[in-house]
Amino acid sequence: MSITVVILAGGKGTRMYSSKPKVLHPIAGKPMLAHVVERARAVADGKLVVVVGHAAEHVRAAMGELPVSWVEQVPQLGTGHAMQCAAHELPQEGHSLVLYGDVPLLSDATLRAMLALAQGDDLVLLTQHLTDPSGYGRIRRDASGAVQAIVEQKDASAAERAITEINTGILLLPNVHLHRWLKALRNDNAQGEYYLTDLIGFAVRDQVAVRTLHPGCEWETLGVNNQLQRAELERHYQQQQAVQLMTQGVTLLDPARIDVRGELQCGKDVQIDVNCLFIGKVILGDNVSIGAHCVLQDCEIAAGSQIAPFSHLDGAQVGEGARIGPYARLRPGAVLAAQVHVGNFVEIKKSEVGVGSKVNHLTYIGDSSIGSGVNVGAGTVTCNYDGVNKSRTVIGDGAFIGSGSMLVAPLTIGAGATIGAGSTLSKDAPADQLTVARAKAVTIPGWTRPQKKSG
């Protein structure tokens, strides 16, 4: 069956109280509209049409280069009008699947079930029962249970408002009838808008079968109109991520306190403590432990490594059996070999650290290559920037860098070299020798500390 997907994304989102278009507000760090596009691409390989209205150029720019047909709806006169604007993009055959840019959590399973339910030129409607259906269009059925119409709440009678089965707005429409139905839409209702839901009545009139389906979970079809609803959907999304991780064997010390904003791949016996955030693509090998309050973005952590609490890793690669943190920061280009130790308040950027080396305290390593078995003392800084250019520091295997050393790049420290504590080194240090670079200590007789001025 040929499927064209139409995503309605033209709403302003007044109740968001934001200058940002509603569909660009994030769920799991990604615009809601991006979630809907992904779901569409997962279940259908036909044309994808996105109808935009408010801040249309902003929406298109924020979404980047997408293989979609953009249609602008000006002015915004309802969902039926949005589909009328997109009609020229719809083929005469097949079906059109209607999705919404502010309903981001529909599952692939639910959408595939809708597609499987359609036969011939059937219309498929996603509905669900709510304890409190206030605000939703109601599904009106006849005595045999066949769908007769969708009645919007503002146009519903008291009896119709008592109906608990509601319209989710998700529709699979037969194109062979759709073009004719769209031309027949009228706006003689309380809102003065063109309702897409009127197509149900047209289908009944034309004796087109209207099939219904409920989503796998109630929250799948919840939309976002304000920040509270967005936050609620965020929690639903994160709960599902936690369930998937635990089903795969990951130990989450508190499943309610994890945020996955991308793709998290985990090996066996991985443990994640509370309030950790995973962004982009993160890969955790077997027996990796992530301490509380860590942030990992686009990282790969090899088997047996431990990331202690409050560490931030971005674009880093960590070898097997490494120990990182607490309060460590690994920036893009940090590549750590096996058994490396990086301690508290250490920052590493665009540098390689060899097997078994230790950088344990209060240190900055940037644009450097550190060999294996190196010990970098507390308070060491690789001075890699002269105000214009970045230069590299190279430290050979087995070197020992004393505490408080300033290593002024470009600089090479030979294998097995020892750098005395407190040295400011701007010339290469030979291998297997002690190099000390300190100014001569001077005592100033009679000097006193400044005193606070009176008055």
C-alpha positions as CSV (number, residue, x, y, z in Angstrom):
1,M,0.0,0.0,0.0
2,S,1.3,3.4,-1.0
3,I,1.5,5.8,2.0
4,T,1.9,9.5,1.9
5,V,2.5,11.0,5.4
6,V,1.2,14.5,6.1
7,I,2.4,16.2,9.3
8,L,0.4,19.2,10.5
9,A,2.8,21.6,12.2
10,G,1.4,25.0,11.7
11,G,0.1,26.0,15.1
12,K,1.5,28.9,17.0
13,G,1.3,27.4,20.5
14,T,0.1,30.5,22.3
15,R,-0.1,28.6,25.6
16,M,3.6,27.8,25.5
17,Y,4.3,31.5,26.2
18,S,7.3,31.3,24.0
19,S,8.7,32.9,20.9
20,K,9.7,29.5,19.7
21,P,7.2,27.6,17.5
22,K,5.5,24.9,19.5
23,V,6.7,22.0,17.4
24,L,10.3,23.0,18.0
25,H,10.0,22.6,21.8
26,P,12.1,19.6,22.8
27,I,11.3,16.1,24.0
28,A,14.5,14.3,25.0
29,G,16.6,17.1,23.6
30,K,15.0,16.9,20.1
31,P,12.2,19.0,18.6
32,M,8.8,17.4,18.8
33,L,8.5,17.7,15.1
34,A,11.7,15.7,14.6
35,H,10.3,12.8,16.7
36,V,7.2,12.8,14.4
37,V,9.3,12.8,11.2
38,E,11.4,9.9,12.6
39,R,8.2,7.8,13.3
40,A,6.9,8.6,9.8
41,R,10.1,7.5,8.2
42,A,10.1,4.3,10.2
43,V,6.7,3.1,9.0
44,A,6.3,4.6,5.5
45,D,8.8,5.2,2.6
46,G,6.5,7.4,0.5
47,K,6.3,11.2,0.2
48,L,6.5,13.1,3.5
49,V,4.6,16.5,3.6
50,V,5.0,18.9,6.4
51,V,2.4,21.7,6.7
52,V,3.8,24.8,8.5
53,G,2.2,28.1,9.3
54,H,3.3,30.2,12.3
55,A,7.1,31.0,12.0
56,A,7.3,28.7,9.0
57,E,10.8,29.8,8.0
58,H,12.0,29.3,11.6
59,V,10.6,25.8,11.6
60,R,12.2,24.9,8.3
61,A,15.6,26.3,9.3
62,A,15.6,24.5,12.7
63,M,14.8,21.2,11.1
64,G,17.7,21.4,8.6
65,E,17.9,19.5,5.3
66,L,15.1,17.0,5.4
67,P,13.7,15.0,2.4
68,V,10.2,16.5,2.9
69,S,7.8,18.7,0.9
70,W,7.1,21.8,2.9
71,V,3.6,23.4,2.5
72,E,2.7,26.7,4.1
73,Q,-0.8,27.3,5.6
74,V,-1.7,31.0,5.6
75,P,-3.9,31.8,7.4
76,Q,-4.4,28.9,9.8
77,L,-8.1,28.0,9.5
78,G,-8.1,24.5,11.1
79,T,-6.9,21.0,10.4
80,G,-9.2,20.6,7.4
81,H,-7.8,23.8,5.8
82,A,-4.2,22.5,6.5
83,M,-5.0,19.4,4.5
84,Q,-6.6,21.5,1.7
85,C,-3.3,23.4,1.5
86,A,-1.4,20.1,1.1
87,A,-3.9,18.6,-1.4
88,H,-1.7,19.3,-4.4
89,E,1.1,17.1,-2.8
90,L,-1.2,14.1,-2.4
91,P,-1.5,11.4,-5.1
92,Q,-4.8,10.1,-6.4
93,E,-4.1,6.6,-5.2
94,G,-3.0,5.0,-1.9
95,H,-3.6,6.5,1.5
96,S,-2.5,9.6,3.4
97,L,-1.5,9.2,7.0
98,V,-2.2,12.3,9.0
99,L,0.1,13.0,12.0
100,Y,0.7,16.1,14.2
101,G,3.9,17.9,15.0
102,D,2.9,18.3,18.6
103,V,2.1,14.6,19.2
104,P,5.6,13.2,19.4
105,L,5.3,9.9,21.1
106,L,3.3,7.7,18.8
107,S,4.9,4.2,18.6
108,D,6.0,2.4,15.4
109,A,3.8,-0.5,16.6
110,T,0.6,1.6,16.7
111,L,1.3,3.2,13.4
112,R,2.0,-0.2,11.7
113,A,-1.2,-1.6,13.2
114,M,-3.1,1.3,11.6
115,L,-1.6,0.6,8.2
116,A,-2.3,-3.2,8.6
117,L,-5.9,-2.5,9.4
118,A,-6.7,-0.7,6.1
119,Q,-8.2,-2.7,3.3
120,G,-9.0,-1.3,-0.1
121,D,-10.3,2.3,0.3
122,D,-11.1,2.0,4.1
123,L,-10.5,4.9,6.4
124,V,-8.7,4.1,9.7
125,L,-9.2,6.3,12.8
126,L,-7.1,6.1,16.0
127,T,-9.4,6.6,19.0
128,Q,-9.2,5.9,22.7
129,H,-11.3,6.0,25.8
130,L,-10.6,8.6,28.5
131,T,-12.1,9.0,32.0
132,D,-12.2,12.7,31.4
133,P,-12.7,13.4,27.7
134,S,-13.1,17.2,28.1
135,G,-11.8,19.2,25.2
136,Y,-11.7,16.3,22.7
137,G,-13.9,15.4,19.8
138,R,-16.2,12.6,20.6
139,I,-16.7,9.4,18.5
140,R,-20.4,9.0,17.7
141,R,-21.5,5.4,16.9
142,D,-24.8,3.9,15.8
143,A,-26.6,1.0,17.6
144,S,-24.4,-1.6,15.8
145,G,-21.2,0.2,16.9
146,A,-20.3,1.6,13.5
147,V,-18.7,5.0,13.6
148,Q,-21.1,7.7,12.3
149,A,-19.2,11.0,13.0
150,I,-16.8,12.9,15.2
151,V,-18.4,15.8,17.1
152,E,-16.1,18.5,18.4
153,Q,-16.8,19.4,22.1
154,K,-17.9,23.0,21.3
155,D,-20.5,21.6,18.9
156,A,-21.6,18.6,21.0
157,S,-24.9,18.1,22.8
158,A,-25.0,17.1,26.4
159,A,-25.5,13.5,25.4
160,E,-22.5,13.6,23.0
161,R,-20.3,15.2,25.7
162,A,-21.0,12.2,27.9
163,I,-19.2,9.9,25.4
164,T,-15.8,8.8,26.6
165,E,-14.4,7.6,23.3
166,I,-12.4,10.4,21.8
167,N,-10.7,11.3,18.5
168,T,-6.9,11.4,18.6
169,G,-6.8,13.2,15.3
170,I,-4.6,10.4,13.8
171,L,-6.1,9.3,10.5
172,L,-5.4,7.1,7.6
173,L,-7.3,8.4,4.6
174,P,-8.0,6.9,1.2
175,N,-6.7,9.3,-1.5
176,V,-9.3,8.1,-4.0
177,H,-11.9,9.9,-1.9
178,L,-9.8,12.4,-0.1
179,H,-9.5,15.1,-2.7
180,R,-13.3,15.2,-3.2
181,W,-13.9,15.3,0.5
182,L,-11.5,18.1,1.1
183,K,-13.3,20.3,-1.5
184,A,-16.6,19.6,0.3
185,L,-15.4,20.9,3.7
186,R,-17.4,23.8,5.2
187,N,-16.6,26.1,8.2
188,D,-20.2,26.6,9.5
189,N,-19.3,25.6,13.1
190,A,-18.7,27.4,16.4
191,Q,-15.0,28.0,15.6
192,G,-15.5,29.1,12.0
193,E,-12.8,26.5,11.0
194,Y,-12.5,23.7,8.5
195,Y,-12.5,20.5,10.5
196,L,-10.6,17.4,9.2
197,T,-12.9,15.4,11.4
198,D,-15.9,16.2,9.1
199,L,-14.3,13.7,6.7
200,I,-15.6,10.9,8.9
201,G,-19.2,11.9,8.1
202,F,-18.4,12.1,4.4
203,A,-17.0,8.5,4.6
204,V,-20.1,7.3,6.3
205,R,-22.3,9.0,3.6
206,D,-20.2,7.4,0.8
207,Q,-20.4,4.0,2.5
208,V,-16.6,3.9,3.0
209,A,-15.7,1.6,5.9
210,V,-14.4,3.5,9.0
211,R,-12.2,1.2,11.0
212,T,-11.0,2.2,14.5
213,L,-7.9,1.2,16.6
214,H,-6.7,2.1,20.0
215,P,-3.0,3.0,20.7
216,G,-0.8,0.7,22.6
217,C,-0.5,3.2,25.5
218,E,-2.7,6.2,26.3
219,W,0.1,8.7,26.4
220,E,1.1,7.9,22.8
221,T,-1.5,10.2,21.4
222,L,-1.2,13.0,24.0
223,G,-0.4,16.4,22.4
224,V,1.4,19.4,23.9
225,N,-0.3,22.7,24.4
226,N,1.7,24.1,27.4
227,Q,5.0,23.5,29.2
228,L,3.3,21.3,31.8
229,Q,2.1,18.9,29.1
230,R,5.5,18.9,27.5
231,A,7.2,18.0,30.8
232,E,4.7,15.2,31.3
233,L,5.5,13.7,27.9
234,E,9.2,14.0,28.7
235,R,8.7,11.8,31.7
236,H,6.7,9.2,29.7
237,Y,9.5,9.1,27.1
238,Q,12.2,8.7,29.7
239,Q,10.2,6.0,31.5
240,Q,10.1,4.0,28.3
241,Q,13.8,4.4,27.9
242,A,14.4,3.2,31.4
243,V,12.1,0.2,30.8
244,Q,14.0,-0.8,27.6
245,L,17.4,-0.5,29.4
246,M,16.4,-2.6,32.3
247,T,14.8,-5.2,30.0
248,Q,18.2,-5.4,28.3
249,G,19.8,-6.1,31.7
250,V,21.1,-2.6,32.7
251,T,21.0,-1.8,36.4
252,L,19.4,1.6,37.0
253,L,19.6,2.5,40.7
254,D,16.5,4.7,40.3
255,P,14.7,4.3,36.9
256,A,12.8,7.6,37.5
257,R,16.1,9.5,37.5
258,I,17.7,9.0,34.1
259,D,17.5,11.1,31.0
260,V,18.4,9.7,27.5
261,R,18.5,12.3,24.8
262,G,19.7,10.2,21.9
263,E,20.9,6.6,21.7
264,L,22.4,4.7,24.6
265,Q,23.9,1.3,23.9
266,C,24.9,-0.8,26.9
267,G,26.8,-4.1,27.3
268,K,26.3,-6.6,30.0
269,D,26.3,-5.7,33.8
270,V,26.3,-2.0,33.3
271,Q,25.2,0.0,36.3
272,I,24.0,3.6,36.2
273,D,23.4,5.7,39.3
274,V,20.9,8.5,39.7
275,N,20.5,11.7,37.7
276,C,22.7,10.8,34.8
277,L,22.2,12.4,31.4
278,F,23.1,10.7,28.1
279,I,23.2,12.9,24.9
280,G,23.8,11.9,21.3
281,K,25.2,8.4,20.8
282,V,26.8,6.9,23.9
283,I,28.2,3.3,24.1
284,L,28.9,1.7,27.4
285,G,30.9,-1.6,27.4
286,D,30.5,-4.6,29.7
287,N,30.8,-3.9,33.4
288,V,30.9,-0.2,33.1
289,S,29.8,1.8,36.1
290,I,28.4,5.4,35.8
291,G,28.3,7.3,39.1
292,A,25.6,9.8,40.1
293,H,25.1,13.1,38.3
294,C,27.2,12.4,35.3
295,V,26.7,13.8,31.8
296,L,27.9,11.8,28.8
297,Q,27.6,13.1,25.2
298,D,28.8,11.2,22.1
299,C,31.2,9.0,24.1
300,E,32.4,5.4,24.0
301,I,33.4,3.9,27.3
302,A,35.2,0.5,27.1
303,A,34.6,-2.5,29.3
304,G,35.3,-2.3,33.1
305,S,35.7,1.4,33.3
306,Q,34.3,3.4,36.2
307,I,33.0,7.0,35.8
308,A,32.8,8.5,39.2
309,P,30.0,11.1,40.2
310,F,29.7,14.6,38.7
311,S,31.9,13.9,35.7
312,H,31.3,15.4,32.3
313,L,32.4,13.6,29.1
314,D,31.8,15.0,25.7
315,G,33.2,13.4,22.5
316,A,35.6,11.2,24.5
317,Q,36.9,7.7,24.1
318,V,37.8,5.8,27.3
319,G,39.7,2.5,27.2
320,E,39.2,-0.6,29.3
321,G,39.5,-0.5,33.0
322,A,39.9,3.3,33.2
323,R,38.8,5.3,36.3
324,I,37.5,8.8,35.7
325,G,36.5,11.4,38.2
326,P,34.8,12.5,40.4
327,Y,34.4,16.0,38.9
328,A,36.4,15.2,35.8
329,R,35.8,16.8,32.4
330,L,36.7,15.1,29.1
331,R,36.2,17.3,26.1
332,P,36.0,16.4,22.4
333,G,39.1,14.6,21.1
334,A,40.1,13.1,24.5
335,V,41.2,9.5,23.8
336,L,42.2,7.5,26.9
337,A,43.8,4.1,26.7
338,A,43.3,1.2,29.1
339,Q,43.8,1.6,32.8
340,V,44.1,5.4,32.7
341,H,43.2,7.3,35.9
342,V,41.8,10.8,35.6
343,G,40.9,12.3,38.9
344,N,39.0,15.2,40.4
345,F,39.0,18.6,38.7
346,V,41.0,17.4,35.7
347,E,40.1,18.6,32.2
348,I,41.4,16.9,29.1
349,K,40.8,18.2,25.6
350,K,42.0,16.9,22.2
351,S,44.6,14.7,23.8
352,E,45.7,11.1,23.9
353,V,46.6,9.5,27.2
354,G,48.5,6.2,27.1
355,V,48.0,2.9,28.9
356,G,48.2,3.1,32.7
357,S,48.9,6.9,32.9
358,K,47.6,8.9,35.7
359,V,46.3,12.5,35.8
360,N,44.7,12.6,39.2
361,H,44.3,16.2,40.5
362,L,43.5,19.7,39.4
363,T,45.1,19.6,36.0
364,Y,44.5,20.8,32.4
365,I,45.7,18.7,29.5
366,G,45.0,20.2,26.1
367,D,46.4,19.4,22.6
368,S,48.8,16.8,24.0
369,S,50.1,13.3,23.5
370,I,50.9,11.5,26.7
371,G,52.6,8.1,26.6
372,S,52.0,5.1,28.8
373,G,52.9,4.9,32.5
374,V,53.1,8.7,32.9
375,N,52.3,10.4,36.2
376,V,51.1,14.0,35.9
377,G,51.2,15.7,39.2
378,A,48.5,17.9,40.7
379,G,48.1,21.4,39.3
380,T,49.9,20.8,36.0
381,V,48.9,22.8,33.0
382,T,49.8,22.3,29.4
383,C,49.9,25.8,28.2
384,N,48.7,25.1,24.6
385,Y,47.6,28.6,23.5
386,D,49.8,31.6,22.9
387,G,46.8,33.9,22.2
388,V,46.8,33.2,18.4
389,N,47.9,29.6,17.8
390,K,47.4,26.2,19.5
391,S,50.5,24.0,20.0
392,R,51.1,20.5,21.2
393,T,52.8,19.0,24.1
394,V,54.3,15.5,23.8
395,I,55.2,13.5,26.9
396,G,57.1,10.2,26.5
397,D,56.4,6.9,28.3
398,G,57.2,6.7,31.9
399,A,57.7,10.4,32.5
400,F,57.0,12.0,35.9
401,I,55.6,15.5,35.9
402,G,56.0,17.2,39.3
403,S,53.1,19.1,40.8
404,G,52.4,22.6,39.8
405,S,54.3,22.4,36.5
406,M,53.5,24.7,33.6
407,L,54.4,23.0,30.3
408,V,54.6,25.7,27.6
409,A,53.9,24.3,24.2
410,P,55.3,23.4,21.7
411,L,57.2,21.1,24.0
412,T,58.5,17.5,24.1
413,I,59.4,15.7,27.3
414,G,61.4,12.6,26.7
415,A,60.6,9.1,28.0
416,G,61.4,8.5,31.6
417,A,62.1,12.2,32.2
418,T,61.3,13.8,35.6
419,I,60.1,17.4,35.8
420,G,60.7,19.0,39.2
421,A,57.6,20.4,41.0
422,G,56.8,24.0,40.3
423,S,58.7,24.1,37.0
424,T,57.7,26.4,34.1
425,L,59.1,24.5,31.2
426,S,59.4,26.1,27.7
427,K,62.2,24.0,26.3
428,D,62.3,20.3,25.6
429,A,63.3,18.0,28.5
430,P,65.7,15.1,27.7
431,A,64.7,11.5,28.4
432,D,65.7,9.8,31.7
433,Q,66.9,13.0,33.3
434,L,65.6,15.5,36.0
435,T,64.8,18.9,34.6
436,V,63.9,21.7,37.0
437,A,62.9,25.2,35.7
438,R,62.2,27.6,38.6
439,A,63.0,31.2,39.2
440,K,65.5,31.9,42.0
441,A,63.8,32.4,45.3
442,V,64.1,36.0,46.6
443,T,63.3,37.4,50.0
444,I,62.4,41.1,50.3
445,P,63.6,42.5,53.7
446,G,61.2,44.8,55.5
447,W,58.2,44.1,53.3
448,T,54.8,44.2,55.0
449,R,51.4,43.2,53.8
450,P,49.0,46.0,52.7
451,Q,46.8,47.3,55.5
452,K,43.1,48.2,55.1
453,K,42.7,52.0,54.9
454,S,40.7,53.5,57.8
455,G,37.5,55.6,57.1
